[in-house]
């Protein structure tokens, strides 16, 4: 788990949108999606449910966001 992945994760959780998170982080939406995917694979859990209206954080994601914000 890398710091940049946690930063991306927190930003997506806050914005609930990959495109807005990418703009805030000065990167591209595919890069943001890749960071989230890598984090989910490493933790072997789903952090977001992807919908047409954006990203909905899961219960596992809520646990991680509270811990990640402390970091």
Predicted model as a PDB file, atoms N, CA, C, CB and O in Angstrom, pLDDT in the B-factor column:
MODEL        1                                                                  
ATOM      1  N   UNK A   1       0.852  -1.169   0.000  1.00 81.00           N  
ATOM      2  CA  UNK A   1       0.000   0.000   0.000  1.00 81.00           C  
ATOM      3  C   UNK A   1       0.902   1.238   0.000  1.00 81.00           C  
ATOM      4  CB  UNK A   1      -0.972  -0.005   1.229  1.00 81.00           C  
ATOM      5  O   UNK A   1       1.786   1.393   0.843  1.00 81.00           O  
ATOM      6  N   UNK A   2       0.650   2.090  -0.955  1.00 88.00           N  
ATOM      7  CA  UNK A   2       1.457   3.296  -1.112  1.00 88.00           C  
ATOM      8  C   UNK A   2       0.667   4.533  -0.669  1.00 88.00           C  
ATOM      9  CB  UNK A   2       1.919   3.448  -2.577  1.00 88.00           C  
ATOM     10  O   UNK A   2      -0.564   4.550  -0.713  1.00 88.00           O  
ATOM     11  N   UNK A   3       1.389   5.546  -0.249  1.00 89.00           N  
ATOM     12  CA  UNK A   3       0.759   6.781   0.203  1.00 89.00           C  
ATOM     13  C   UNK A   3      -0.113   7.397  -0.891  1.00 89.00           C  
ATOM     14  CB  UNK A   3       1.821   7.779   0.649  1.00 89.00           C  
ATOM     15  O   UNK A   3      -1.218   7.861  -0.611  1.00 89.00           O  
ATOM     16  N   UNK A   4       0.379   7.405  -2.146  1.00 91.00           N  
ATOM     17  CA  UNK A   4      -0.389   8.009  -3.239  1.00 91.00           C  
ATOM     18  C   UNK A   4      -1.710   7.274  -3.469  1.00 91.00           C  
ATOM     19  CB  UNK A   4       0.437   8.010  -4.530  1.00 91.00           C  
ATOM     20  O   UNK A   4      -2.699   7.888  -3.869  1.00 91.00           O  
ATOM     21  N   UNK A   5      -1.730   5.966  -3.220  1.00 92.00           N  
ATOM     22  CA  UNK A   5      -2.979   5.213  -3.360  1.00 92.00           C  
ATOM     23  C   UNK A   5      -3.983   5.643  -2.298  1.00 92.00           C  
ATOM     24  CB  UNK A   5      -2.714   3.697  -3.261  1.00 92.00           C  
ATOM     25  O   UNK A   5      -5.171   5.793  -2.581  1.00 92.00           O  
ATOM     26  N   UNK A   6      -3.502   5.840  -1.082  1.00 92.00           N  
ATOM     27  CA  UNK A   6      -4.390   6.291  -0.005  1.00 92.00           C  
ATOM     28  C   UNK A   6      -4.902   7.700  -0.272  1.00 92.00           C  
ATOM     29  CB  UNK A   6      -3.663   6.245   1.346  1.00 92.00           C  
ATOM     30  O   UNK A   6      -6.072   7.996  -0.030  1.00 92.00           O  
ATOM     31  N   UNK A   7      -4.029   8.564  -0.770  1.00 93.00           N  
ATOM     32  CA  UNK A   7      -4.445   9.926  -1.102  1.00 93.00           C  
ATOM     33  C   UNK A   7      -5.525   9.901  -2.188  1.00 93.00           C  
ATOM     34  CB  UNK A   7      -3.231  10.768  -1.566  1.00 93.00           C  
ATOM     35  O   UNK A   7      -6.520  10.620  -2.101  1.00 93.00           O  
ATOM     36  N   UNK A   8      -5.320   9.078  -3.196  1.00 95.00           N  
ATOM     37  CA  UNK A   8      -6.311   8.932  -4.267  1.00 95.00           C  
ATOM     38  C   UNK A   8      -7.608   8.377  -3.701  1.00 95.00           C  
ATOM     39  CB  UNK A   8      -5.779   8.012  -5.392  1.00 95.00           C  
ATOM     40  O   UNK A   8      -8.689   8.870  -4.024  1.00 95.00           O  
ATOM     41  N   UNK A   9      -7.509   7.364  -2.864  1.00 94.00           N  
ATOM     42  CA  UNK A   9      -8.690   6.747  -2.253  1.00 94.00           C  
ATOM     43  C   UNK A   9      -9.508   7.761  -1.459  1.00 94.00           C  
ATOM     44  CB  UNK A   9      -8.272   5.593  -1.343  1.00 94.00           C  
ATOM     45  O   UNK A   9     -10.729   7.826  -1.602  1.00 94.00           O  
ATOM     46  N   UNK A  10      -8.838   8.548  -0.627  1.00 94.00           N  
ATOM     47  CA  UNK A  10      -9.533   9.559   0.178  1.00 94.00           C  
ATOM     48  C   UNK A  10     -10.208  10.597  -0.720  1.00 94.00           C  
ATOM     49  CB  UNK A  10      -8.547  10.252   1.145  1.00 94.00           C  
ATOM     50  O   UNK A  10     -11.324  11.029  -0.434  1.00 94.00           O  
ATOM     51  N   UNK A  11      -9.548  10.993  -1.786  1.00 96.00           N  
ATOM     52  CA  UNK A  11     -10.110  11.991  -2.694  1.00 96.00           C  
ATOM     53  C   UNK A  11     -11.332  11.448  -3.414  1.00 96.00           C  
ATOM     54  CB  UNK A  11      -9.063  12.440  -3.709  1.00 96.00           C  
ATOM     55  O   UNK A  11     -12.320  12.164  -3.576  1.00 96.00           O  
ATOM     56  N   UNK A  12     -11.282  10.201  -3.847  1.00 96.00           N  
ATOM     57  CA  UNK A  12     -12.453   9.593  -4.498  1.00 96.00           C  
ATOM     58  C   UNK A  12     -13.589   9.453  -3.488  1.00 96.00           C  
ATOM     59  CB  UNK A  12     -12.094   8.204  -5.108  1.00 96.00           C  
ATOM     60  O   UNK A  12     -14.748   9.690  -3.828  1.00 96.00           O  
ATOM     61  N   UNK A  13     -13.276   9.076  -2.269  1.00 95.00           N  
ATOM     62  CA  UNK A  13     -14.308   8.953  -1.240  1.00 95.00           C  
ATOM     63  C   UNK A  13     -14.972  10.302  -0.982  1.00 95.00           C  
ATOM     64  CB  UNK A  13     -13.708   8.397   0.065  1.00 95.00           C  
ATOM     65  O   UNK A  13     -16.179  10.368  -0.751  1.00 95.00           O  
ATOM     66  N   UNK A  14     -14.190  11.370  -1.020  1.00 95.00           N  
ATOM     67  CA  UNK A  14     -14.713  12.714  -0.771  1.00 95.00           C  
ATOM     68  C   UNK A  14     -15.553  13.217  -1.951  1.00 95.00           C  
ATOM     69  CB  UNK A  14     -13.559  13.686  -0.496  1.00 95.00           C  
ATOM     70  O   UNK A  14     -16.643  13.757  -1.759  1.00 95.00           O  
ATOM     71  N   UNK A  15     -15.040  13.038  -3.163  1.00 95.00           N  
ATOM     72  CA  UNK A  15     -15.724  13.573  -4.345  1.00 95.00           C  
ATOM     73  C   UNK A  15     -16.795  12.639  -4.895  1.00 95.00           C  
ATOM     74  CB  UNK A  15     -14.718  13.864  -5.425  1.00 95.00           C  
ATOM     75  O   UNK A  15     -17.718  13.076  -5.582  1.00 95.00           O  
ATOM     76  N   UNK A  16     -16.665  11.352  -4.589  1.00 95.00           N  
ATOM     77  CA  UNK A  16     -17.577  10.319  -5.096  1.00 95.00           C  
ATOM     78  C   UNK A  16     -17.580  10.256  -6.614  1.00 95.00           C  
ATOM     79  CB  UNK A  16     -18.989  10.572  -4.594  1.00 95.00           C  
ATOM     80  O   UNK A  16     -18.570   9.863  -7.232  1.00 95.00           O  
ATOM     81  N   UNK A  17     -16.439  10.655  -7.217  1.00 94.00           N  
ATOM     82  CA  UNK A  17     -16.368  10.706  -8.671  1.00 94.00           C  
ATOM     83  C   UNK A  17     -14.904  10.613  -9.108  1.00 94.00           C  
ATOM     84  CB  UNK A  17     -17.028  12.006  -9.213  1.00 94.00           C  
ATOM     85  O   UNK A  17     -14.061  11.369  -8.625  1.00 94.00           O  
ATOM     86  N   UNK A  18     -14.606   9.695 -10.015  1.00 94.00           N  
ATOM     87  CA  UNK A  18     -13.234   9.491 -10.478  1.00 94.00           C  
ATOM     88  C   UNK A  18     -12.725  10.706 -11.243  1.00 94.00           C  
ATOM     89  CB  UNK A  18     -13.148   8.244 -11.359  1.00 94.00           C  
ATOM     90  O   UNK A  18     -11.581  11.118 -11.051  1.00 94.00           O  
ATOM     91  N   UNK A  19     -13.548  11.283 -12.101  1.00 94.00           N  
ATOM     92  CA  UNK A  19     -13.125  12.423 -12.914  1.00 94.00           C  
ATOM     93  C   UNK A  19     -12.819  13.636 -12.045  1.00 94.00           C  
ATOM     94  CB  UNK A  19     -14.204  12.774 -13.942  1.00 94.00           C  
ATOM     95  O   UNK A  19     -11.805  14.305 -12.247  1.00 94.00           O  
ATOM     96  N   UNK A  20     -13.682  13.921 -11.084  1.00 96.00           N  
ATOM     97  CA  UNK A  20     -13.434  15.055 -10.175  1.00 96.00           C  
ATOM     98  C   UNK A  20     -12.210  14.812  -9.305  1.00 96.00           C  
ATOM     99  CB  UNK A  20     -14.658  15.307  -9.285  1.00 96.00           C  
ATOM    100  O   UNK A  20     -11.432  15.729  -9.041  1.00 96.00           O  
ATOM    101  N   UNK A  21     -12.045  13.567  -8.861  1.00 97.00           N  
ATOM    102  CA  UNK A  21     -10.861  13.235  -8.062  1.00 97.00           C  
ATOM    103  C   UNK A  21      -9.597  13.426  -8.893  1.00 97.00           C  
ATOM    104  CB  UNK A  21     -10.942  11.781  -7.534  1.00 97.00           C  
ATOM    105  O   UNK A  21      -8.599  13.948  -8.397  1.00 97.00           O  
ATOM    106  N   UNK A  22      -9.636  13.009 -10.146  1.00 97.00           N  
ATOM    107  CA  UNK A  22      -8.476  13.169 -11.022  1.00 97.00           C  
ATOM    108  C   UNK A  22      -8.139  14.644 -11.203  1.00 97.00           C  
ATOM    109  CB  UNK A  22      -8.735  12.513 -12.386  1.00 97.00           C  
ATOM    110  O   UNK A  22      -6.967  15.018 -11.170  1.00 97.00           O  
ATOM    111  N   UNK A  23      -9.138  15.472 -11.392  1.00 97.00           N  
ATOM    112  CA  UNK A  23      -8.906  16.913 -11.556  1.00 97.00           C  
ATOM    113  C   UNK A  23      -8.295  17.501 -10.288  1.00 97.00           C  
ATOM    114  CB  UNK A  23     -10.226  17.644 -11.902  1.00 97.00           C  
ATOM    115  O   UNK A  23      -7.381  18.322 -10.359  1.00 97.00           O  
ATOM    116  N   UNK A  24      -8.793  17.086  -9.144  1.00 97.00           N  
ATOM    117  CA  UNK A  24      -8.285  17.588  -7.870  1.00 97.00           C  
ATOM    118  C   UNK A  24      -6.841  17.140  -7.625  1.00 97.00           C  
ATOM    119  CB  UNK A  24      -9.181  17.117  -6.724  1.00 97.00           C  
ATOM    120  O   UNK A  24      -6.051  17.854  -7.008  1.00 97.00           O  
ATOM    121  N   UNK A  25      -6.516  15.951  -8.117  1.00 97.00           N  
ATOM    122  CA  UNK A  25      -5.175  15.398  -7.914  1.00 97.00           C  
ATOM    123  C   UNK A  25      -4.225  15.718  -9.071  1.00 97.00           C  
ATOM    124  CB  UNK A  25      -5.263  13.894  -7.730  1.00 97.00           C  
ATOM    125  O   UNK A  25      -3.067  15.298  -9.069  1.00 97.00           O  
ATOM    126  N   UNK A  26      -4.725  16.459 -10.050  1.00 97.00           N  
ATOM    127  CA  UNK A  26      -3.932  16.807 -11.235  1.00 97.00           C  
ATOM    128  C   UNK A  26      -3.383  15.574 -11.952  1.00 97.00           C  
ATOM    129  CB  UNK A  26      -2.781  17.719 -10.839  1.00 97.00           C  
ATOM    130  O   UNK A  26      -2.198  15.495 -12.274  1.00 97.00           O  
ATOM    131  N   UNK A  27      -4.267  14.627 -12.189  1.00 97.00           N  
ATOM    132  CA  UNK A  27      -3.909  13.404 -12.898  1.00 97.00           C  
ATOM    133  C   UNK A  27      -5.063  13.015 -13.817  1.00 97.00           C  
ATOM    134  CB  UNK A  27      -3.576  12.251 -11.901  1.00 97.00           C  
ATOM    135  O   UNK A  27      -5.971  13.818 -14.038  1.00 97.00           O  
ATOM    136  N   UNK A  28      -5.042  11.814 -14.347  1.00 97.00           N  
ATOM    137  CA  UNK A  28      -6.081  11.377 -15.277  1.00 97.00           C  
ATOM    138  C   UNK A  28      -7.036  10.395 -14.602  1.00 97.00           C  
ATOM    139  CB  UNK A  28      -5.450  10.734 -16.521  1.00 97.00           C  
ATOM    140  O   UNK A  28      -6.655   9.710 -13.653  1.00 97.00           O  
ATOM    141  N   UNK A  29      -8.280  10.325 -15.093  1.00 96.00           N  
ATOM    142  CA  UNK A  29      -9.214   9.342 -14.538  1.00 96.00           C  
ATOM    143  C   UNK A  29      -8.704   7.896 -14.614  1.00 96.00           C  
ATOM    144  CB  UNK A  29     -10.531   9.442 -15.260  1.00 96.00           C  
ATOM    145  O   UNK A  29      -8.893   7.149 -13.654  1.00 96.00           O  
ATOM    146  N   UNK A  30      -8.058   7.465 -15.729  1.00 96.00           N  
ATOM    147  CA  UNK A  30      -7.534   6.101 -15.724  1.00 96.00           C  
ATOM    148  C   UNK A  30      -6.488   5.847 -14.628  1.00 96.00           C  
ATOM    149  CB  UNK A  30      -6.932   5.796 -17.068  1.00 96.00           C  
ATOM    150  O   UNK A  30      -6.413   4.751 -14.073  1.00 96.00           O  
ATOM    151  N   UNK A  31      -5.694   6.862 -14.330  1.00 96.00           N  
ATOM    152  CA  UNK A  31      -4.702   6.733 -13.266  1.00 96.00           C  
ATOM    153  C   UNK A  31      -5.384   6.564 -11.909  1.00 96.00           C  
ATOM    154  CB  UNK A  31      -3.773   7.960 -13.246  1.00 96.00           C  
ATOM    155  O   UNK A  31      -4.965   5.738 -11.098  1.00 96.00           O  
ATOM    156  N   UNK A  32      -6.425   7.341 -11.668  1.00 96.00           N  
ATOM    157  CA  UNK A  32      -7.184   7.233 -10.416  1.00 96.00           C  
ATOM    158  C   UNK A  32      -7.814   5.848 -10.311  1.00 96.00           C  
ATOM    159  CB  UNK A  32      -8.277   8.333 -10.333  1.00 96.00           C  
ATOM    160  O   UNK A  32      -7.731   5.208  -9.263  1.00 96.00           O  
ATOM    161  N   UNK A  33      -8.436   5.388 -11.376  1.00 95.00           N  
ATOM    162  CA  UNK A  33      -9.049   4.055 -11.380  1.00 95.00           C  
ATOM    163  C   UNK A  33      -8.018   2.974 -11.110  1.00 95.00           C  
ATOM    164  CB  UNK A  33      -9.743   3.788 -12.715  1.00 95.00           C  
ATOM    165  O   UNK A  33      -8.289   2.013 -10.389  1.00 95.00           O  
ATOM    166  N   UNK A  34      -6.844   3.130 -11.685  1.00 96.00           N  
ATOM    167  CA  UNK A  34      -5.778   2.156 -11.475  1.00 96.00           C  
ATOM    168  C   UNK A  34      -5.311   2.133 -10.026  1.00 96.00           C  
ATOM    169  CB  UNK A  34      -4.604   2.458 -12.391  1.00 96.00           C  
ATOM    170  O   UNK A  34      -5.075   1.060  -9.471  1.00 96.00           O  
ATOM    171  N   UNK A  35      -5.177   3.293  -9.409  1.00 96.00           N  
ATOM    172  CA  UNK A  35      -4.773   3.351  -7.999  1.00 96.00           C  
ATOM    173  C   UNK A  35      -5.791   2.623  -7.116  1.00 96.00           C  
ATOM    174  CB  UNK A  35      -4.620   4.823  -7.538  1.00 96.00           C  
ATOM    175  O   UNK A  35      -5.421   1.862  -6.222  1.00 96.00           O  
ATOM    176  N   UNK A  36      -7.070   2.867  -7.377  1.00 95.00           N  
ATOM    177  CA  UNK A  36      -8.133   2.218  -6.595  1.00 95.00           C  
ATOM    178  C   UNK A  36      -8.115   0.713  -6.826  1.00 95.00           C  
ATOM    179  CB  UNK A  36      -9.521   2.796  -6.965  1.00 95.00           C  
ATOM    180  O   UNK A  36      -8.230  -0.070  -5.883  1.00 95.00           O  
ATOM    181  N   UNK A  37      -7.969   0.318  -8.081  1.00 95.00           N  
ATOM    182  CA  UNK A  37      -7.940  -1.109  -8.415  1.00 95.00           C  
ATOM    183  C   UNK A  37      -6.774  -1.805  -7.716  1.00 95.00           C  
ATOM    184  CB  UNK A  37      -7.836  -1.303  -9.941  1.00 95.00           C  
ATOM    185  O   UNK A  37      -6.949  -2.888  -7.159  1.00 95.00           O  
ATOM    186  N   UNK A  38      -5.591  -1.196  -7.739  1.00 95.00           N  
ATOM    187  CA  UNK A  38      -4.423  -1.778  -7.076  1.00 95.00           C  
ATOM    188  C   UNK A  38      -4.654  -1.913  -5.569  1.00 95.00           C  
ATOM    189  CB  UNK A  38      -3.177  -0.920  -7.344  1.00 95.00           C  
ATOM    190  O   UNK A  38      -4.300  -2.928  -4.968  1.00 95.00           O  
ATOM    191  N   UNK A  39      -5.240  -0.899  -4.979  1.00 94.00           N  
ATOM    192  CA  UNK A  39      -5.521  -0.930  -3.547  1.00 94.00           C  
ATOM    193  C   UNK A  39      -6.523  -2.024  -3.216  1.00 94.00           C  
ATOM    194  CB  UNK A  39      -6.046   0.426  -3.073  1.00 94.00           C  
ATOM    195  O   UNK A  39      -6.347  -2.757  -2.243  1.00 94.00           O  
ATOM    196  N   UNK A  40      -7.569  -2.137  -4.020  1.00 95.00           N  
ATOM    197  CA  UNK A  40      -8.571  -3.187  -3.801  1.00 95.00           C  
ATOM    198  C   UNK A  40      -7.955  -4.576  -3.943  1.00 95.00           C  
ATOM    199  CB  UNK A  40      -9.737  -3.027  -4.787  1.00 95.00           C  
ATOM    200  O   UNK A  40      -8.273  -5.480  -3.170  1.00 95.00           O  
ATOM    201  N   UNK A  41      -7.083  -4.746  -4.922  1.00 95.00           N  
ATOM    202  CA  UNK A  41      -6.435  -6.045  -5.111  1.00 95.00           C  
ATOM    203  C   UNK A  41      -5.513  -6.380  -3.941  1.00 95.00           C  
ATOM    204  CB  UNK A  41      -5.644  -6.058  -6.422  1.00 95.00           C  
ATOM    205  O   UNK A  41      -5.492  -7.515  -3.465  1.00 95.00           O  
ATOM    206  N   UNK A  42      -4.758  -5.396  -3.486  1.00 95.00           N  
ATOM    207  CA  UNK A  42      -3.839  -5.630  -2.371  1.00 95.00           C  
ATOM    208  C   UNK A  42      -4.595  -5.982  -1.090  1.00 95.00           C  
ATOM    209  CB  UNK A  42      -2.963  -4.396  -2.140  1.00 95.00           C  
ATOM    210  O   UNK A  42      -4.166  -6.846  -0.324  1.00 95.00           O  
ATOM    211  N   UNK A  43      -5.719  -5.306  -0.866  1.00 95.00           N  
ATOM    212  CA  UNK A  43      -6.513  -5.545   0.345  1.00 95.00           C  
ATOM    213  C   UNK A  43      -7.521  -6.673   0.171  1.00 95.00           C  
ATOM    214  CB  UNK A  43      -7.238  -4.280   0.745  1.00 95.00           C  
ATOM    215  O   UNK A  43      -8.155  -7.104   1.134  1.00 95.00           O  
ATOM    216  N   UNK A  44      -7.666  -7.147  -1.064  1.00 96.00           N  
ATOM    217  CA  UNK A  44      -8.610  -8.217  -1.387  1.00 96.00           C  
ATOM    218  C   UNK A  44     -10.031  -7.883  -0.920  1.00 96.00           C  
ATOM    219  CB  UNK A  44      -8.149  -9.530  -0.753  1.00 96.00           C  
ATOM    220  O   UNK A  44     -10.714  -8.696  -0.297  1.00 96.00           O  
ATOM    221  N   UNK A  45     -10.447  -6.658  -1.245  1.00 94.00           N  
ATOM    222  CA  UNK A  45     -11.783  -6.202  -0.883  1.00 94.00           C  
ATOM    223  C   UNK A  45     -12.263  -5.155  -1.880  1.00 94.00           C  
ATOM    224  CB  UNK A  45     -11.798  -5.633   0.550  1.00 94.00           C  
ATOM    225  O   UNK A  45     -11.461  -4.559  -2.599  1.00 94.00           O  
ATOM    226  N   UNK A  46     -13.545  -4.938  -1.917  1.00 95.00           N  
ATOM    227  CA  UNK A  46     -14.129  -3.891  -2.757  1.00 95.00           C  
ATOM    228  C   UNK A  46     -14.324  -2.648  -1.901  1.00 95.00           C  
ATOM    229  CB  UNK A  46     -15.485  -4.354  -3.393  1.00 95.00           C  
ATOM    230  O   UNK A  46     -14.994  -2.688  -0.869  1.00 95.00           O  
ATOM    231  N   UNK A  47     -13.727  -1.541  -2.346  1.00 95.00           N  
ATOM    232  CA  UNK A  47     -13.802  -0.295  -1.582  1.00 95.00           C  
ATOM    233  C   UNK A  47     -14.925   0.616  -2.063  1.00 95.00           C  
ATOM    234  CB  UNK A  47     -12.484   0.441  -1.664  1.00 95.00           C  
ATOM    235  O   UNK A  47     -15.454   1.420  -1.295  1.00 95.00           O  
ATOM    236  N   UNK A  48     -15.285   0.486  -3.342  1.00 95.00           N  
ATOM    237  CA  UNK A  48     -16.339   1.306  -3.934  1.00 95.00           C  
ATOM    238  C   UNK A  48     -17.249   0.447  -4.787  1.00 95.00           C  
ATOM    239  CB  UNK A  48     -15.740   2.447  -4.773  1.00 95.00           C  
ATOM    240  O   UNK A  48     -16.823  -0.543  -5.383  1.00 95.00           O  
ATOM    241  N   UNK A  49     -18.507   0.843  -4.833  1.00 93.00           N  
ATOM    242  CA  UNK A  49     -19.443   0.304  -5.798  1.00 93.00           C  
ATOM    243  C   UNK A  49     -19.551   1.355  -6.889  1.00 93.00           C  
ATOM    244  CB  UNK A  49     -20.850  -0.036  -5.150  1.00 93.00           C  
ATOM    245  O   UNK A  49     -19.867   2.512  -6.615  1.00 93.00           O  
ATOM    246  N   UNK A  50     -19.293   0.956  -8.110  1.00 89.00           N  
ATOM    247  CA  UNK A  50     -19.335   1.892  -9.225  1.00 89.00           C  
ATOM    248  C   UNK A  50     -20.751   1.965  -9.778  1.00 89.00           C  
ATOM    249  CB  UNK A  50     -18.340   1.478 -10.330  1.00 89.00           C  
ATOM    250  O   UNK A  50     -21.344   0.940 -10.114  1.00 89.00           O  
ATOM    251  N   UNK A  51     -21.292   3.170  -9.871  1.00 85.00           N  
ATOM    252  CA  UNK A  51     -22.639   3.380 -10.400  1.00 85.00           C  
ATOM    253  C   UNK A  51     -22.578   4.441 -11.487  1.00 85.00           C  
ATOM    254  CB  UNK A  51     -23.630   3.799  -9.272  1.00 85.00           C  
ATOM    255  O   UNK A  51     -21.545   5.082 -11.679  1.00 85.00           O  
ATOM    256  N   UNK A  52     -23.673   4.624 -12.192  1.00 85.00           N  
ATOM    257  CA  UNK A  52     -23.724   5.663 -13.223  1.00 85.00           C  
ATOM    258  C   UNK A  52     -23.687   7.055 -12.603  1.00 85.00           C  
ATOM    259  CB  UNK A  52     -24.985   5.505 -14.079  1.00 85.00           C  
ATOM    260  O   UNK A  52     -23.379   8.030 -13.288  1.00 85.00           O  
ATOM    261  N   UNK A  53     -23.996   7.154 -11.322  1.00 85.00           N  
ATOM    262  CA  UNK A  53     -23.992   8.446 -10.627  1.00 85.00           C  
ATOM    263  C   UNK A  53     -22.688   8.700  -9.878  1.00 85.00           C  
ATOM    264  CB  UNK A  53     -25.155   8.516  -9.657  1.00 85.00           C  
ATOM    265  O   UNK A  53     -22.555   9.725  -9.210  1.00 85.00           O  
ATOM    266  N   UNK A  54     -21.735   7.796  -9.976  1.00 85.00           N  
ATOM    267  CA  UNK A  54     -20.458   7.993  -9.305  1.00 85.00           C  
ATOM    268  C   UNK A  54     -20.036   6.786  -8.504  1.00 85.00           C  
ATOM    269  CB  UNK A  54     -20.525   9.187  -8.410  1.00 85.00           C  
ATOM    270  O   UNK A  54     -20.477   5.664  -8.751  1.00 85.00           O  
ATOM    271  N   UNK A  55     -19.178   7.036  -7.547  1.00 91.00           N  
ATOM    272  CA  UNK A  55     -18.604   5.981  -6.721  1.00 91.00           C  
ATOM    273  C   UNK A  55     -19.275   5.987  -5.341  1.00 91.00           C  
ATOM    274  CB  UNK A  55     -17.064   6.162  -6.587  1.00 91.00           C  
ATOM    275  O   UNK A  55     -19.312   7.011  -4.659  1.00 91.00           O  
ATOM    276  N   UNK A  56     -19.790   4.851  -4.959  1.00 93.00           N  
ATOM    277  CA  UNK A  56     -20.430   4.700  -3.656  1.00 93.00           C  
ATOM    278  C   UNK A  56     -19.493   3.885  -2.773  1.00 93.00           C  
ATOM    279  CB  UNK A  56     -21.841   4.014  -3.780  1.00 93.00           C  
ATOM    280  O   UNK A  56     -19.153   2.752  -3.112  1.00 93.00           O  
ATOM    281  N   UNK A  57     -19.077   4.445  -1.655  1.00 93.00           N  
ATOM    282  CA  UNK A  57     -18.124   3.763  -0.776  1.00 93.00           C  
ATOM    283  C   UNK A  57     -18.815   2.595  -0.069  1.00 93.00           C  
ATOM    284  CB  UNK A  57     -17.526   4.755   0.264  1.00 93.00           C  
ATOM    285  O   UNK A  57     -19.967   2.706   0.349  1.00 93.00           O  
ATOM    286  N   UNK A  58     -18.095   1.471   0.060  1.00 94.00           N  
ATOM    287  CA  UNK A  58     -18.620   0.283   0.738  1.00 94.00           C  
ATOM    288  C   UNK A  58     -18.320   0.374   2.234  1.00 94.00           C  
ATOM    289  CB  UNK A  58     -18.009  -1.017   0.135  1.00 94.00           C  
ATOM    290  O   UNK A  58     -17.627   1.287   2.682  1.00 94.00           O  
ATOM    291  N   UNK A  59     -18.840  -0.566   2.988  1.00 92.00           N  
ATOM    292  CA  UNK A  59     -18.570  -0.569   4.434  1.00 92.00           C  
ATOM    293  C   UNK A  59     -17.078  -0.785   4.703  1.00 92.00           C  
ATOM    294  CB  UNK A  59     -19.405  -1.668   5.142  1.00 92.00           C  
ATOM    295  O   UNK A  59     -16.529  -0.199   5.636  1.00 92.00           O  
ATOM    296  N   UNK A  60     -16.420  -1.618   3.899  1.00 90.00           N  
ATOM    297  CA  UNK A  60     -14.978  -1.817   4.050  1.00 90.00           C  
ATOM    298  C   UNK A  60     -14.230  -0.527   3.702  1.00 90.00           C  
ATOM    299  CB  UNK A  60     -14.491  -2.986   3.153  1.00 90.00           C  
ATOM    300  O   UNK A  60     -13.225  -0.192   4.327  1.00 90.00           O  
ATOM    301  N   UNK A  61     -14.734   0.184   2.701  1.00 91.00           N  
ATOM    302  CA  UNK A  61     -14.144   1.464   2.319  1.00 91.00           C  
ATOM    303  C   UNK A  61     -14.263   2.493   3.421  1.00 91.00           C  
ATOM    304  CB  UNK A  61     -14.794   1.987   1.062  1.00 91.00           C  
ATOM    305  O   UNK A  61     -13.340   3.275   3.648  1.00 91.00           O  
ATOM    306  N   UNK A  62     -15.395   2.500   4.107  1.00 91.00           N  
ATOM    307  CA  UNK A  62     -15.606   3.443   5.217  1.00 91.00           C  
ATOM    308  C   UNK A  62     -14.608   3.196   6.338  1.00 91.00           C  
ATOM    309  CB  UNK A  62     -17.042   3.330   5.759  1.00 91.00           C  
ATOM    310  O   UNK A  62     -14.117   4.140   6.958  1.00 91.00           O  
ATOM    311  N   UNK A  63     -14.310   1.939   6.595  1.00 88.00           N  
ATOM    312  CA  UNK A  63     -13.332   1.593   7.636  1.00 88.00           C  
ATOM    313  C   UNK A  63     -11.956   2.108   7.224  1.00 88.00           C  
ATOM    314  CB  UNK A  63     -13.291   0.048   7.880  1.00 88.00           C  
ATOM    315  O   UNK A  63     -11.234   2.697   8.027  1.00 88.00           O  
ATOM    316  N   UNK A  64     -11.602   1.874   5.947  1.00 92.00           N  
ATOM    317  CA  UNK A  64     -10.290   2.303   5.474  1.00 92.00           C  
ATOM    318  C   UNK A  64     -10.185   3.819   5.445  1.00 92.00           C  
ATOM    319  CB  UNK A  64     -10.012   1.733   4.089  1.00 92.00           C  
ATOM    320  O   UNK A  64      -9.133   4.359   5.788  1.00 92.00           O  
ATOM    321  N   UNK A  65     -11.229   4.518   5.050  1.00 87.00           N  
ATOM    322  CA  UNK A  65     -11.136   5.985   4.957  1.00 87.00           C  
ATOM    323  C   UNK A  65     -10.887   6.588   6.335  1.00 87.00           C  
ATOM    324  CB  UNK A  65     -12.430   6.581   4.339  1.00 87.00           C  
ATOM    325  O   UNK A  65     -10.134   7.554   6.453  1.00 87.00           O  
ATOM    326  N   UNK A  66     -11.490   6.049   7.356  1.00 84.00           N  
ATOM    327  CA  UNK A  66     -11.256   6.602   8.696  1.00 84.00           C  
ATOM    328  C   UNK A  66      -9.812   6.359   9.141  1.00 84.00           C  
ATOM    329  CB  UNK A  66     -12.236   5.980   9.715  1.00 84.00           C  
ATOM    330  O   UNK A  66      -9.214   7.218   9.788  1.00 84.00           O  
ATOM    331  N   UNK A  67      -9.260   5.218   8.806  1.00 82.00           N  
ATOM    332  CA  UNK A  67      -7.864   4.925   9.164  1.00 82.00           C  
ATOM    333  C   UNK A  67      -6.898   5.721   8.285  1.00 82.00           C  
ATOM    334  CB  UNK A  67      -7.577   3.411   9.030  1.00 82.00           C  
ATOM    335  O   UNK A  67      -5.875   6.205   8.769  1.00 82.00           O  
ATOM    336  N   UNK A  68      -7.218   5.856   7.004  1.00 82.00           N  
ATOM    337  CA  UNK A  68      -6.343   6.559   6.072  1.00 82.00           C  
ATOM    338  C   UNK A  68      -6.269   8.051   6.392  1.00 82.00           C  
ATOM    339  CB  UNK A  68      -6.828   6.354   4.639  1.00 82.00           C  
ATOM    340  O   UNK A  68      -5.221   8.670   6.207  1.00 82.00           O  
ATOM    341  N   UNK A  69      -7.342   8.619   6.857  1.00 76.00           N  
ATOM    342  CA  UNK A  69      -7.342  10.041   7.207  1.00 76.00           C  
ATOM    343  C   UNK A  69      -6.416  10.321   8.386  1.00 76.00           C  
ATOM    344  CB  UNK A  69      -8.761  10.508   7.536  1.00 76.00           C  
ATOM    345  O   UNK A  69      -5.862  11.414   8.499  1.00 76.00           O  
ATOM    346  N   UNK A  70      -6.250   9.336   9.258  1.00 75.00           N  
ATOM    347  CA  UNK A  70      -5.325   9.495  10.384  1.00 75.00           C  
ATOM    348  C   UNK A  70      -3.880   9.554   9.905  1.00 75.00           C  
ATOM    349  CB  UNK A  70      -5.498   8.347  11.384  1.00 75.00           C  
ATOM    350  O   UNK A  70      -3.036  10.207  10.519  1.00 75.00           O  
ATOM    351  N   UNK A  71      -3.607   8.867   8.806  1.00 73.00           N  
ATOM    352  CA  UNK A  71      -2.252   8.845   8.251  1.00 73.00           C  
ATOM    353  C   UNK A  71      -1.969  10.159   7.607  1.00 73.00           C  
ATOM    354  CB  UNK A  71      -2.068   7.705   7.242  1.00 73.00           C  
ATOM    355  O   UNK A  71      -0.879  10.362   7.071  1.00 73.00           O  
TER     356      UNK A  71                                                      
ENDMDL                                                                          
END                                                                             
